[in-house]
């Protein structure tokens, strides 16, 4: 029984491996959408955000100005399926 809709006896959870795989394949795009939305909501509320770009971390303000906070090592390029050991 579905507790959100007592008249509905079907489960709201996907019950097949195919459906689960389909949902898992969309996690990266859903995550990207959530991060983008949070970024703009933070700026719209008057808060600043941190942004990493080309080996540097910037504080971005609602008016569009940016302040260099720190330089960092360039990002590593990682291919899908590659494993790395942390030192």
Backbone as a ProteinNet text record, in pm:
[ID]
protein_1_A
[PRIMARY]
XXXXXXXXXXXXXXXXXXXXXXXXXXXXXXXXXXXXXXXXXXXXXXXXXXXXXXXXXXXXXXXXXXXXXXXXXXXXXXXXXXXXXXX
[TERTIARY]
84.5	0	88.4	48.9	120.8	66.2	150.4	104	77.7	138.5	112.9	-20.4	-63	-188.9	-255.1	-331.7	-385.3	-468.7	-529.4	-609.5	-525.8	-398.1	-307.4	-236.7	-253.4	-190.4	-54.9	-18	110.8	220.1	335.7	450.5	503.3	554.2	612.6	759.4	817.7	958.4	972.3	1078.2	1098.5	1128.8	1067.7	1085.1	1159.2	1216.2	1291.8	1433	1525.4	1664.6	1678.4	1600	1605.2	1565.8	1462.5	1417.7	1522.1	1583.3	1686.3	1806.8	1848.2	1961.6	1933	1810.4	1771.1	1784.1	1735.6	1743.1	1887.8	1969.6	2109.8	2185.7	2149.6	2216.1	2190.5	2083.4	2047.9	2100	2166.5	2217.8	2313.4	2409.7	2500.1	2428.3	2331.4	2261.9	2172.8	2114.1	2034.2	2123.1	2240.4	2334.6	2380.5	2413	2456.6	2347.4	2224.9	2112	2095.4	2110.9	2097.2	2207.4	2330.8	2442.5	2421.3	2379.2	2354.4	2243.9	2137.9	2027.7	2074	2151.8	2201.6	2294.3	2377.7	2468.6	2389.2	2289.1	2211.3	2124.3	2072.7	1992.6	2079.1	2202.3	2292.4	2321.1	2351.7	2378.7	2254.8	2139.1	2014.3	1979.1	2022.6	1992.1	2093.2	2191.7	2289.6	2418	2428.3	2548.3	2651.7	2775.8	2880.3	2899.1	2962.2	2990.8	3137.5	3192.1	3328.8	3323.4	3416.4	3419.7	3564.3	3585	3717.6	3726	3834.4	3849.7	3997.8	4042.9	4179.2	4286.5	4275.8	4378.4	4370	4254.8	4237.5	4098.8	4087.6	3958.4	3920.5	3801.4	3750.6	3626.9	3611.4	3485.2	3407.4	3287.5	3203.2	3090.7	3071.8	2972.6	2847.9	2735.3	2610.8	2617.6	2704.8	2714.7	2803	2856.8	2938.1	3087.9	3129.4	3273.1	3330.2	3460.1	3528.8	3655.7	3685.1	3804.9	3885	4012.9	4098.9	4124.8	4093.9	4114.2	4244.6	4268.2	4384.9	4413.7	4541.2	4576.9	4597.9	4561.8	4569.8	4638	4664.9	4719	4611.5	4656	4561.3	4481.5	4355.9	4275.5	4335.6	4320	4367.2	4259.9	4302	4208.1	4195.7	4073.6	4047.2	3951.6	3986	3898.4	3802.9	3688.8	3587.7	3646.5	3628.3	3676	3817.7	3887.1	4024.3	4024.7	4123.6	4138.2	4268	4267.7	4384.5	4407.4	4532.9	4565.5	4597.8	4541.3	4568.2	4693	4776.7	4898.4	4872.8
-118.8	0	124.2	222.6	348.9	441.1	477.3	559.7	704.2	750.5	885.9	893.9	782.8	776.3	644.1	638.7	512.8	434.7	498.8	428.4	357.1	388.2	330	211.5	92.4	-26.2	-54.7	21.7	1.8	72.6	11.9	72	187.2	291.4	403.5	380	274.5	242.6	158.4	183.8	100.2	-42.9	-139.4	-277	-361.6	-301.5	-379.4	-324.9	-412.4	-372.7	-269	-281	-186.8	-45.7	-36.3	94	156.3	75.6	125.2	174.1	98.1	136.9	269.4	284.8	408.4	527.5	511.7	620.5	651.6	547.9	568.7	641.8	616.3	682.9	833	877.1	1018.8	1093.7	1024	1089.5	1204.1	1187.4	1299.9	1425.8	1412	1531.8	1592.1	1508.8	1561.4	1635.3	1580.4	1645.2	1779.4	1782.8	1907.5	2012.9	1971.4	2064.6	2118	2031.5	2073.9	2171.7	2145.6	2235	2371.6	2372.1	2498.1	2578	2509.9	2578.1	2635.7	2559.3	2607.7	2727.5	2724.6	2834.9	2964.3	2957.8	3079.2	3122.5	3027.6	3064.1	3135.1	3087.5	3152.5	3295.6	3314.7	3451.4	3539.5	3483.6	3560.8	3602.1	3522.3	3555.5	3654.1	3695.1	3791.7	3730.3	3599.8	3531.3	3521.3	3503.5	3477.4	3326.5	3282.5	3140.4	3124.8	3006	2976	2898.5	2932	2868.2	2833.3	2710.2	2665.3	2674.8	2737.5	2755.5	2765.4	2679.2	2683.8	2693.5	2611.1	2609	2722.1	2783	2889.9	2879.7	2928.6	2934.6	3081.1	3114.7	3251.5	3258.9	3371.4	3402.9	3489.6	3445.9	3517.5	3584.6	3713.8	3791.9	3812.9	3844.2	3861.6	3966.8	4067	4169.1	4124.6	4001.3	3948	3963.9	4039.6	4055.3	3927	3907.3	3787.6	3827.2	3753.1	3778.5	3648.1	3654.8	3537.5	3502.9	3379.3	3332.7	3254.2	3164	3077.7	3014.8	2997.8	2920.8	2776	2685.3	2542.4	2470.7	2343.9	2262.3	2247.4	2236.3	2215.7	2087.6	2084.5	1962.8	1846.5	1727.4	1607.1	1557.1	1510.4	1451.5	1303.8	1259.1	1121.5	1061.8	945.4	877.6	786.5	760.1	675.3	536.9	486.8	354.1	351.4	462.5	469.8	471.3	402.6	405.7	477.4	542	616.3	587.3	590.9	575.1	711.8	737.7	861.7	844.7	946	940.8	990.6
0	0	0	-70.8	-78.2	29.9	127.9	240.2	199.3	89	41.8	-30.6	-87.4	-160	-123	-12.2	39.7	-60.3	-157.4	-257.2	-361.5	-366.7	-465	-401.9	-458.2	-402.7	-465.2	-568.5	-632.7	-553.8	-548.8	-482.2	-566.7	-500.6	-574.4	-602.5	-546	-568.7	-695.1	-773.5	-892	-848.6	-913.9	-870.6	-973.9	-1072.8	-1169.6	-1182	-1213.7	-1230.8	-1341.9	-1445.8	-1557.4	-1512.5	-1431.2	-1382.6	-1290.3	-1205.3	-1114.9	-1194.1	-1294.9	-1378.3	-1449.7	-1499.6	-1566.5	-1471.7	-1349.9	-1252	-1215.8	-1197	-1161.9	-1272.7	-1396.5	-1508.9	-1510	-1444.9	-1444.6	-1322.2	-1230.6	-1110	-1142.9	-1235.8	-1263.7	-1312.1	-1400.4	-1448.4	-1340.4	-1255	-1144.2	-1044.3	-1018.2	-926.9	-983.7	-1111.3	-1174.6	-1166.5	-1190.1	-1182.2	-1040.2	-940	-800.3	-761.4	-806	-773.9	-839.6	-964.4	-1035	-965.8	-926.6	-858.9	-725	-648.8	-519.7	-537.9	-641.9	-673.5	-693.5	-780.5	-810.3	-693.2	-615.7	-498	-393.9	-376.3	-280.6	-322.8	-450.6	-499	-488.8	-521.8	-516.2	-373.6	-275.5	-135.8	-76.8	-157.2	-110.2	-57.3	-62.3	-14.6	-126.4	-87.9	-186.2	-196.4	-303.6	-324.5	-361.4	-338	-379.8	-509.9	-599.2	-730.2	-763.7	-806.5	-847	-999.2	-1046.2	-1190.6	-1225.7	-1315.2	-1367.4	-1258.6	-1157.6	-1054	-953.5	-939.6	-841.5	-778.6	-655.6	-587.6	-573.5	-621.6	-618	-530.6	-463.7	-397.5	-495.8	-529.5	-625.3	-546.6	-571.1	-499.6	-584.7	-521.1	-596.1	-707.5	-693.2	-797.3	-914.1	-906.6	-1015.5	-997	-896.3	-873.8	-815.6	-841.3	-794.5	-720.6	-614	-534.7	-528.9	-568.4	-562.5	-416.5	-379.1	-242.2	-231.4	-326.3	-317.3	-453.3	-484.4	-603	-560.5	-646.9	-617.4	-733.1	-713	-822	-929.4	-1051.7	-1161.7	-1137.4	-1181.5	-1165	-1243.6	-1190.7	-1258.4	-1354.1	-1468.1	-1563.2	-1528.7	-1505.6	-1468.2	-1570.5	-1620.2	-1715.4	-1640	-1701.3	-1639.2	-1614	-1494	-1458.2	-1402.9	-1410.1	-1360.8	-1208.5	-1149.3	-1003.1	-968.3	-854.8	-807.7	-661.1	-620.8	-480	-420.7	-303.5	-233.6	-149.1	-147.2	-64.8	72.9
[MASK]
+++++++++++++++++++++++++++++++++++++++++++++++++++++++++++++++++++++++++++++++++++++++

